[in-house]
Amino acid sequence: MLDRIILKFKSLDKKAKILLGILALLVLVRLALPFFITKHLNKVLAKNIAPYKGHIYDVDLYLYRGAYRICDLRVDLVDEQGKRPFLHAPHTDLSIEWKSLLRGKLVGEVIMEAPEVNFKLAPKGSQTGKEADWVQLVKDFMPVEINRFAVQDGRVAFIYLDGKDAGFNVDFEDFQLEAMNIRNAKDKDKALPSPVVATANAPGNGGQFSFTADANFLKLTPDFNYNAKFENAELKGVNEIFRYMSGGMDFESGKLNLYSEMAMKDGKYRGYLKPILIDAKIFKRKEEDRSFRQGVKELLAEGVQELFENHKKDQTASRVPIEGSVDDKVDAGIWKSIVSAFSNAYIEAFQFKLDDTVDFVNVFKDEKKEDKKQRKKKDKEEG
């Protein structure tokens, strides 16, 4: 068989032999490319993300659509505590965004399938990702600017420890995220041209999380305006957090709904958190392994909760205003929160929805008016 192929090749004219030689070379290059790309990306991972270390198992090429797929990406934090998993992405697809290319913009899109991310905050051994330059890593992986980023069927775990073997963890599954028009391939004249949508489930308490936002990612500190909901969560499912924050108390029953809006412009942000507890019960008459002191504390907490409860709706709620800047501490309006809790209990029960009171265009208008007043006052004093 091989002899026949050699004879046929010898019988071809010079031009045909050259064309076949080029074709064979292209086939060999195509077969070798995944190996060399995988080797290059592993070098990038080893060099650019200390103290994290990463590895890629393989790369698949799809030249017909200008794309490649990273298979089995793993990133671990390596420190004195050993090696701990931070990110595992079975498949990550990087490709040219063709609809933008048709408009004359050469940009790319990244889609991560079923990634798992583990965030941890602790006095020692935190893993939040801020220690590494991920933006530069993505630029090294993708030769063009990224205009769309998506996560499909992800899992996010958040762990908090305070150094005394105390803390809590929160897990989200079925995490879906899509951020579009990141590089302003269209609508670049809008203040917030990039829409972001995310959803997730919290299997530990049955809660559903949803998030929508508009943003401007081209600024060093991005501007944004978001709406967030966390609904129908069992309070027992958040007991780990509640025990940590309340010194050991926990919920016996009830549900949680949490609503939030926030806007940030030029590093200054303003918004609110609105938690609504439904039929919340803290104190249980008979509870095993509970000390007398703990029982008294839970009874008093139950009394305070009853004081702030709207008995007609069986709900306890408050609206916590939040404002500040990225350079300062968060300022939460405590007295306004207490007043709003009384308002929910004795005037009008809060509704299970966003208040629609935070708008990126108008939220800082009163601040601008105050700045003008201060400037006029200062000019008058100096003049």
Contacts in CASP RR format, 6 or more apart in sequence:
PFRMAT RR
TARGET T0000
AUTHOR 0000-0000-0000
METHOD contacts of the structure
MODEL  1
MLDRIILKFKSLDKKAKILLGILALLVLVRLALPFFITKHLNKVLAKNIA
PYKGHIYDVDLYLYRGAYRICDLRVDLVDEQGKRPFLHAPHTDLSIEWKS
LLRGKLVGEVIMEAPEVNFKLAPKGSQTGKEADWVQLVKDFMPVEINRFA
VQDGRVAFIYLDGKDAGFNVDFEDFQLEAMNIRNAKDKDKALPSPVVATA
NAPGNGGQFSFTADANFLKLTPDFNYNAKFENAELKGVNEIFRYMSGGMD
FESGKLNLYSEMAMKDGKYRGYLKPILIDAKIFKRKEEDRSFRQGVKELL
AEGVQELFENHKKDQTASRVPIEGSVDDKVDAGIWKSIVSAFSNAYIEAF
QFKLDDTVDFVNVFKDEKKEDKKQRKKKDKEEG
9 17 0 8 1.000
9 20 0 8 1.000
12 20 0 8 1.000
30 61 0 8 1.000
30 63 0 8 1.000
33 61 0 8 1.000
34 58 0 8 1.000
34 59 0 8 1.000
34 60 0 8 1.000
34 61 0 8 1.000
37 59 0 8 1.000
37 61 0 8 1.000
37 68 0 8 1.000
38 56 0 8 1.000
38 57 0 8 1.000
38 58 0 8 1.000
38 59 0 8 1.000
41 56 0 8 1.000
41 59 0 8 1.000
41 70 0 8 1.000
41 141 0 8 1.000
42 54 0 8 1.000
42 55 0 8 1.000
42 56 0 8 1.000
44 137 0 8 1.000
44 140 0 8 1.000
44 141 0 8 1.000
45 53 0 8 1.000
45 54 0 8 1.000
45 55 0 8 1.000
45 56 0 8 1.000
45 75 0 8 1.000
45 137 0 8 1.000
46 53 0 8 1.000
46 54 0 8 1.000
48 132 0 8 1.000
48 133 0 8 1.000
48 136 0 8 1.000
48 137 0 8 1.000
48 140 0 8 1.000
49 75 0 8 1.000
49 132 0 8 1.000
49 133 0 8 1.000
49 134 0 8 1.000
49 137 0 8 1.000
50 132 0 8 1.000
51 77 0 8 1.000
51 78 0 8 1.000
51 79 0 8 1.000
51 131 0 8 1.000
51 132 0 8 1.000
52 75 0 8 1.000
52 76 0 8 1.000
52 77 0 8 1.000
52 78 0 8 1.000
52 86 0 8 1.000
52 129 0 8 1.000
52 131 0 8 1.000
52 132 0 8 1.000
53 75 0 8 1.000
53 76 0 8 1.000
53 78 0 8 1.000
53 83 0 8 1.000
54 73 0 8 1.000
54 74 0 8 1.000
54 75 0 8 1.000
54 76 0 8 1.000
55 73 0 8 1.000
55 74 0 8 1.000
56 70 0 8 1.000
56 71 0 8 1.000
56 72 0 8 1.000
56 73 0 8 1.000
57 71 0 8 1.000
57 72 0 8 1.000
58 71 0 8 1.000
58 72 0 8 1.000
59 68 0 8 1.000
59 69 0 8 1.000
59 70 0 8 1.000
59 71 0 8 1.000
60 68 0 8 1.000
60 69 0 8 1.000
60 71 0 8 1.000
61 67 0 8 1.000
61 68 0 8 1.000
62 68 0 8 1.000
62 69 0 8 1.000
62 95 0 8 1.000
65 95 0 8 1.000
65 96 0 8 1.000
65 98 0 8 1.000
66 95 0 8 1.000
66 96 0 8 1.000
67 93 0 8 1.000
67 94 0 8 1.000
67 95 0 8 1.000
67 96 0 8 1.000
68 93 0 8 1.000
68 94 0 8 1.000
68 95 0 8 1.000
69 91 0 8 1.000
69 92 0 8 1.000
69 93 0 8 1.000
69 94 0 8 1.000
70 89 0 8 1.000
70 91 0 8 1.000
70 92 0 8 1.000
70 94 0 8 1.000
70 141 0 8 1.000
71 90 0 8 1.000
71 91 0 8 1.000
72 88 0 8 1.000
72 89 0 8 1.000
72 90 0 8 1.000
73 87 0 8 1.000
73 88 0 8 1.000
73 89 0 8 1.000
73 92 0 8 1.000
74 85 0 8 1.000
74 87 0 8 1.000
74 88 0 8 1.000
75 85 0 8 1.000
75 86 0 8 1.000
75 87 0 8 1.000
75 88 0 8 1.000
76 83 0 8 1.000
76 84 0 8 1.000
76 85 0 8 1.000
76 86 0 8 1.000
77 83 0 8 1.000
77 84 0 8 1.000
77 86 0 8 1.000
77 125 0 8 1.000
77 127 0 8 1.000
79 125 0 8 1.000
81 124 0 8 1.000
81 125 0 8 1.000
84 118 0 8 1.000
84 120 0 8 1.000
84 127 0 8 1.000
85 116 0 8 1.000
85 118 0 8 1.000
86 117 0 8 1.000
86 118 0 8 1.000
86 127 0 8 1.000
86 129 0 8 1.000
87 115 0 8 1.000
87 116 0 8 1.000
87 117 0 8 1.000
87 118 0 8 1.000
88 115 0 8 1.000
88 116 0 8 1.000
89 112 0 8 1.000
89 113 0 8 1.000
89 114 0 8 1.000
89 115 0 8 1.000
89 116 0 8 1.000
90 113 0 8 1.000
90 114 0 8 1.000
90 115 0 8 1.000
91 112 0 8 1.000
91 113 0 8 1.000
91 114 0 8 1.000
92 110 0 8 1.000
92 111 0 8 1.000
92 112 0 8 1.000
92 113 0 8 1.000
92 115 0 8 1.000
93 110 0 8 1.000
93 111 0 8 1.000
93 113 0 8 1.000
94 108 0 8 1.000
94 109 0 8 1.000
94 110 0 8 1.000
94 141 0 8 1.000
94 142 0 8 1.000
95 108 0 8 1.000
95 109 0 8 1.000
96 106 0 8 1.000
96 107 0 8 1.000
96 108 0 8 1.000
96 109 0 8 1.000
96 144 0 8 1.000
97 105 0 8 1.000
97 107 0 8 1.000
97 108 0 8 1.000
97 109 0 8 1.000
97 147 0 8 1.000
97 148 0 8 1.000
97 185 0 8 1.000
100 106 0 8 1.000
100 107 0 8 1.000
100 108 0 8 1.000
100 147 0 8 1.000
100 185 0 8 1.000
100 186 0 8 1.000
101 107 0 8 1.000
103 185 0 8 1.000
103 186 0 8 1.000
105 147 0 8 1.000
105 183 0 8 1.000
105 185 0 8 1.000
106 144 0 8 1.000
107 144 0 8 1.000
107 145 0 8 1.000
107 146 0 8 1.000
107 147 0 8 1.000
107 183 0 8 1.000
107 185 0 8 1.000
108 142 0 8 1.000
108 144 0 8 1.000
108 145 0 8 1.000
108 146 0 8 1.000
108 147 0 8 1.000
108 148 0 8 1.000
109 146 0 8 1.000
109 147 0 8 1.000
109 148 0 8 1.000
109 149 0 8 1.000
109 150 0 8 1.000
110 138 0 8 1.000
110 142 0 8 1.000
110 146 0 8 1.000
110 148 0 8 1.000
110 149 0 8 1.000
110 150 0 8 1.000
111 149 0 8 1.000
111 150 0 8 1.000
111 151 0 8 1.000
111 152 0 8 1.000
112 150 0 8 1.000
112 151 0 8 1.000
112 152 0 8 1.000
112 154 0 8 1.000
113 152 0 8 1.000
113 153 0 8 1.000
114 152 0 8 1.000
114 153 0 8 1.000
114 154 0 8 1.000
114 155 0 8 1.000
115 151 0 8 1.000
115 154 0 8 1.000
115 155 0 8 1.000
116 154 0 8 1.000
116 155 0 8 1.000
116 156 0 8 1.000
116 157 0 8 1.000
117 154 0 8 1.000
117 155 0 8 1.000
117 156 0 8 1.000
117 157 0 8 1.000
118 127 0 8 1.000
118 157 0 8 1.000
118 159 0 8 1.000
119 127 0 8 1.000
119 128 0 8 1.000
119 129 0 8 1.000
119 156 0 8 1.000
119 157 0 8 1.000
119 158 0 8 1.000
119 159 0 8 1.000
120 126 0 8 1.000
120 127 0 8 1.000
120 128 0 8 1.000
120 158 0 8 1.000
120 159 0 8 1.000
120 160 0 8 1.000
120 161 0 8 1.000
121 128 0 8 1.000
121 159 0 8 1.000
121 160 0 8 1.000
121 161 0 8 1.000
122 159 0 8 1.000
122 160 0 8 1.000
122 161 0 8 1.000
122 162 0 8 1.000
122 163 0 8 1.000
123 161 0 8 1.000
123 162 0 8 1.000
123 163 0 8 1.000
124 163 0 8 1.000
138 146 0 8 1.000
145 183 0 8 1.000
146 182 0 8 1.000
146 183 0 8 1.000
147 180 0 8 1.000
147 181 0 8 1.000
147 182 0 8 1.000
147 183 0 8 1.000
147 185 0 8 1.000
148 178 0 8 1.000
148 179 0 8 1.000
148 180 0 8 1.000
148 181 0 8 1.000
148 182 0 8 1.000
149 177 0 8 1.000
149 178 0 8 1.000
149 179 0 8 1.000
149 182 0 8 1.000
150 177 0 8 1.000
150 178 0 8 1.000
150 179 0 8 1.000
151 175 0 8 1.000
151 176 0 8 1.000
151 177 0 8 1.000
151 178 0 8 1.000
152 176 0 8 1.000
153 174 0 8 1.000
153 175 0 8 1.000
153 176 0 8 1.000
154 173 0 8 1.000
154 174 0 8 1.000
154 175 0 8 1.000
154 176 0 8 1.000
155 171 0 8 1.000
155 172 0 8 1.000
155 173 0 8 1.000
155 175 0 8 1.000
156 171 0 8 1.000
156 172 0 8 1.000
156 175 0 8 1.000
156 200 0 8 1.000
157 169 0 8 1.000
157 170 0 8 1.000
157 171 0 8 1.000
157 172 0 8 1.000
158 169 0 8 1.000
158 170 0 8 1.000
158 171 0 8 1.000
159 168 0 8 1.000
159 169 0 8 1.000
160 167 0 8 1.000
160 168 0 8 1.000
160 169 0 8 1.000
160 244 0 8 1.000
161 167 0 8 1.000
162 244 0 8 1.000
166 244 0 8 1.000
167 240 0 8 1.000
167 244 0 8 1.000
168 240 0 8 1.000
168 241 0 8 1.000
168 243 0 8 1.000
168 244 0 8 1.000
169 240 0 8 1.000
170 202 0 8 1.000
170 241 0 8 1.000
171 202 0 8 1.000
171 203 0 8 1.000
171 204 0 8 1.000
172 200 0 8 1.000
172 201 0 8 1.000
172 202 0 8 1.000
172 209 0 8 1.000
173 200 0 8 1.000
173 201 0 8 1.000
173 202 0 8 1.000
173 203 0 8 1.000
174 199 0 8 1.000
174 200 0 8 1.000
174 201 0 8 1.000
175 198 0 8 1.000
175 199 0 8 1.000
175 200 0 8 1.000
176 197 0 8 1.000
176 198 0 8 1.000
176 199 0 8 1.000
176 200 0 8 1.000
177 196 0 8 1.000
177 197 0 8 1.000
177 198 0 8 1.000
178 196 0 8 1.000
178 197 0 8 1.000
178 198 0 8 1.000
179 194 0 8 1.000
179 195 0 8 1.000
179 196 0 8 1.000
179 215 0 8 1.000
179 217 0 8 1.000
180 194 0 8 1.000
180 195 0 8 1.000
180 196 0 8 1.000
181 187 0 8 1.000
181 193 0 8 1.000
181 194 0 8 1.000
181 195 0 8 1.000
182 194 0 8 1.000
182 217 0 8 1.000
183 217 0 8 1.000
183 218 0 8 1.000
184 193 0 8 1.000
184 194 0 8 1.000
184 218 0 8 1.000
186 193 0 8 1.000
187 193 0 8 1.000
191 216 0 8 1.000
191 223 0 8 1.000
191 360 0 8 1.000
191 361 0 8 1.000
192 214 0 8 1.000
192 215 0 8 1.000
192 216 0 8 1.000
192 223 0 8 1.000
192 224 0 8 1.000
192 225 0 8 1.000
192 360 0 8 1.000
193 214 0 8 1.000
193 216 0 8 1.000
194 214 0 8 1.000
194 215 0 8 1.000
194 216 0 8 1.000
194 217 0 8 1.000
195 212 0 8 1.000
195 213 0 8 1.000
195 214 0 8 1.000
195 215 0 8 1.000
196 211 0 8 1.000
196 212 0 8 1.000
196 213 0 8 1.000
196 214 0 8 1.000
196 215 0 8 1.000
196 224 0 8 1.000
196 226 0 8 1.000
197 211 0 8 1.000
197 212 0 8 1.000
197 213 0 8 1.000
198 209 0 8 1.000
198 210 0 8 1.000
198 211 0 8 1.000
198 212 0 8 1.000
199 208 0 8 1.000
199 209 0 8 1.000
199 210 0 8 1.000
199 211 0 8 1.000
200 208 0 8 1.000
200 209 0 8 1.000
201 207 0 8 1.000
201 208 0 8 1.000
201 209 0 8 1.000
202 208 0 8 1.000
202 209 0 8 1.000
202 230 0 8 1.000
202 233 0 8 1.000
204 234 0 8 1.000
204 237 0 8 1.000
205 233 0 8 1.000
205 234 0 8 1.000
205 235 0 8 1.000
205 236 0 8 1.000
205 237 0 8 1.000
205 238 0 8 1.000
205 256 0 8 1.000
206 232 0 8 1.000
206 233 0 8 1.000
206 234 0 8 1.000
206 237 0 8 1.000
207 230 0 8 1.000
207 231 0 8 1.000
207 232 0 8 1.000
207 233 0 8 1.000
207 234 0 8 1.000
208 229 0 8 1.000
208 230 0 8 1.000
208 231 0 8 1.000
208 232 0 8 1.000
209 228 0 8 1.000
209 229 0 8 1.000
209 230 0 8 1.000
210 228 0 8 1.000
210 229 0 8 1.000
210 231 0 8 1.000
211 226 0 8 1.000
211 227 0 8 1.000
211 228 0 8 1.000
211 229 0 8 1.000
212 226 0 8 1.000
212 227 0 8 1.000
213 224 0 8 1.000
213 225 0 8 1.000
213 226 0 8 1.000
213 227 0 8 1.000
214 224 0 8 1.000
214 225 0 8 1.000
214 360 0 8 1.000
215 222 0 8 1.000
215 223 0 8 1.000
215 224 0 8 1.000
215 225 0 8 1.000
216 222 0 8 1.000
216 223 0 8 1.000
216 224 0 8 1.000
221 264 0 8 1.000
221 266 0 8 1.000
221 267 0 8 1.000
221 326 0 8 1.000
222 264 0 8 1.000
223 264 0 8 1.000
223 265 0 8 1.000
223 266 0 8 1.000
223 267 0 8 1.000
223 360 0 8 1.000
224 262 0 8 1.000
224 263 0 8 1.000
224 264 0 8 1.000
224 360 0 8 1.000
225 261 0 8 1.000
225 262 0 8 1.000
225 263 0 8 1.000
225 264 0 8 1.000
225 358 0 8 1.000
225 359 0 8 1.000
225 360 0 8 1.000
226 260 0 8 1.000
226 261 0 8 1.000
226 262 0 8 1.000
226 263 0 8 1.000
227 260 0 8 1.000
227 261 0 8 1.000
227 354 0 8 1.000
228 258 0 8 1.000
228 259 0 8 1.000
228 260 0 8 1.000
228 261 0 8 1.000
228 262 0 8 1.000
229 257 0 8 1.000
229 258 0 8 1.000
229 259 0 8 1.000
229 260 0 8 1.000
229 354 0 8 1.000
230 256 0 8 1.000
230 257 0 8 1.000
230 258 0 8 1.000
230 259 0 8 1.000
231 257 0 8 1.000
231 258 0 8 1.000
231 352 0 8 1.000
232 255 0 8 1.000
232 257 0 8 1.000
233 255 0 8 1.000
233 256 0 8 1.000
233 257 0 8 1.000
233 258 0 8 1.000
234 254 0 8 1.000
234 255 0 8 1.000
234 256 0 8 1.000
235 242 0 8 1.000
235 251 0 8 1.000
235 253 0 8 1.000
235 254 0 8 1.000
235 255 0 8 1.000
235 256 0 8 1.000
235 277 0 8 1.000
235 280 0 8 1.000
236 250 0 8 1.000
236 251 0 8 1.000
236 252 0 8 1.000
236 253 0 8 1.000
236 254 0 8 1.000
238 251 0 8 1.000
238 256 0 8 1.000
239 250 0 8 1.000
239 251 0 8 1.000
242 249 0 8 1.000
242 250 0 8 1.000
242 251 0 8 1.000
243 249 0 8 1.000
243 250 0 8 1.000
246 301 0 8 1.000
248 294 0 8 1.000
249 282 0 8 1.000
249 294 0 8 1.000
249 297 0 8 1.000
249 298 0 8 1.000
249 301 0 8 1.000
250 282 0 8 1.000
251 280 0 8 1.000
251 281 0 8 1.000
251 282 0 8 1.000
252 281 0 8 1.000
252 282 0 8 1.000
252 283 0 8 1.000
252 284 0 8 1.000
253 279 0 8 1.000
253 280 0 8 1.000
253 281 0 8 1.000
254 277 0 8 1.000
254 278 0 8 1.000
254 279 0 8 1.000
254 280 0 8 1.000
254 281 0 8 1.000
255 277 0 8 1.000
255 278 0 8 1.000
255 279 0 8 1.000
256 275 0 8 1.000
256 276 0 8 1.000
256 277 0 8 1.000
256 278 0 8 1.000
257 275 0 8 1.000
257 276 0 8 1.000
257 278 0 8 1.000
257 352 0 8 1.000
258 273 0 8 1.000
258 274 0 8 1.000
258 275 0 8 1.000
258 276 0 8 1.000
259 273 0 8 1.000
259 274 0 8 1.000
259 276 0 8 1.000
259 352 0 8 1.000
259 353 0 8 1.000
259 354 0 8 1.000
259 355 0 8 1.000
260 271 0 8 1.000
260 272 0 8 1.000
260 273 0 8 1.000
260 274 0 8 1.000
261 271 0 8 1.000
261 272 0 8 1.000
261 354 0 8 1.000
261 355 0 8 1.000
261 356 0 8 1.000
261 357 0 8 1.000
261 358 0 8 1.000
262 269 0 8 1.000
262 270 0 8 1.000
262 271 0 8 1.000
262 272 0 8 1.000
262 322 0 8 1.000
262 358 0 8 1.000
263 269 0 8 1.000
263 270 0 8 1.000
263 271 0 8 1.000
263 358 0 8 1.000
263 359 0 8 1.000
263 360 0 8 1.000
263 363 0 8 1.000
263 364 0 8 1.000
264 270 0 8 1.000
264 326 0 8 1.000
265 360 0 8 1.000
265 363 0 8 1.000
265 364 0 8 1.000
267 325 0 8 1.000
267 326 0 8 1.000
267 327 0 8 1.000
268 323 0 8 1.000
268 324 0 8 1.000
268 325 0 8 1.000
268 364 0 8 1.000
268 367 0 8 1.000
269 322 0 8 1.000
269 323 0 8 1.000
269 324 0 8 1.000
269 325 0 8 1.000
269 326 0 8 1.000
270 321 0 8 1.000
270 322 0 8 1.000
270 323 0 8 1.000
270 324 0 8 1.000
270 358 0 8 1.000
270 363 0 8 1.000
270 364 0 8 1.000
271 321 0 8 1.000
271 322 0 8 1.000
271 323 0 8 1.000
271 358 0 8 1.000
271 363 0 8 1.000
272 319 0 8 1.000
272 320 0 8 1.000
272 321 0 8 1.000
272 322 0 8 1.000
272 355 0 8 1.000
272 357 0 8 1.000
272 358 0 8 1.000
273 319 0 8 1.000
273 320 0 8 1.000
273 322 0 8 1.000
274 317 0 8 1.000
274 318 0 8 1.000
274 319 0 8 1.000
274 320 0 8 1.000
274 350 0 8 1.000
274 355 0 8 1.000
275 317 0 8 1.000
275 318 0 8 1.000
275 320 0 8 1.000
276 315 0 8 1.000
276 316 0 8 1.000
276 317 0 8 1.000
276 350 0 8 1.000
276 352 0 8 1.000
277 305 0 8 1.000
277 315 0 8 1.000
277 316 0 8 1.000
277 317 0 8 1.000
278 314 0 8 1.000
278 315 0 8 1.000
279 314 0 8 1.000
279 315 0 8 1.000
280 305 0 8 1.000
280 309 0 8 1.000
280 316 0 8 1.000
281 302 0 8 1.000
282 298 0 8 1.000
282 301 0 8 1.000
282 302 0 8 1.000
282 305 0 8 1.000
283 295 0 8 1.000
283 298 0 8 1.000
283 299 0 8 1.000
283 301 0 8 1.000
283 302 0 8 1.000
283 303 0 8 1.000
284 298 0 8 1.000
287 295 0 8 1.000
290 298 0 8 1.000
305 316 0 8 1.000
307 345 0 8 1.000
308 316 0 8 1.000
308 318 0 8 1.000
308 341 0 8 1.000
308 342 0 8 1.000
308 344 0 8 1.000
308 345 0 8 1.000
309 315 0 8 1.000
309 316 0 8 1.000
309 345 0 8 1.000
310 316 0 8 1.000
310 317 0 8 1.000
310 344 0 8 1.000
310 345 0 8 1.000
310 346 0 8 1.000
310 349 0 8 1.000
312 349 0 8 1.000
313 349 0 8 1.000
315 344 0 8 1.000
315 349 0 8 1.000
315 350 0 8 1.000
316 341 0 8 1.000
316 344 0 8 1.000
316 345 0 8 1.000
317 340 0 8 1.000
317 341 0 8 1.000
317 344 0 8 1.000
317 349 0 8 1.000
317 350 0 8 1.000
318 337 0 8 1.000
318 338 0 8 1.000
318 340 0 8 1.000
318 341 0 8 1.000
318 344 0 8 1.000
319 336 0 8 1.000
319 337 0 8 1.000
319 340 0 8 1.000
319 350 0 8 1.000
319 355 0 8 1.000
320 332 0 8 1.000
320 333 0 8 1.000
320 336 0 8 1.000
320 337 0 8 1.000
320 340 0 8 1.000
321 332 0 8 1.000
321 333 0 8 1.000
321 336 0 8 1.000
321 337 0 8 1.000
322 330 0 8 1.000
322 331 0 8 1.000
322 332 0 8 1.000
322 333 0 8 1.000
323 331 0 8 1.000
324 330 0 8 1.000
324 331 0 8 1.000
344 350 0 8 1.000
END
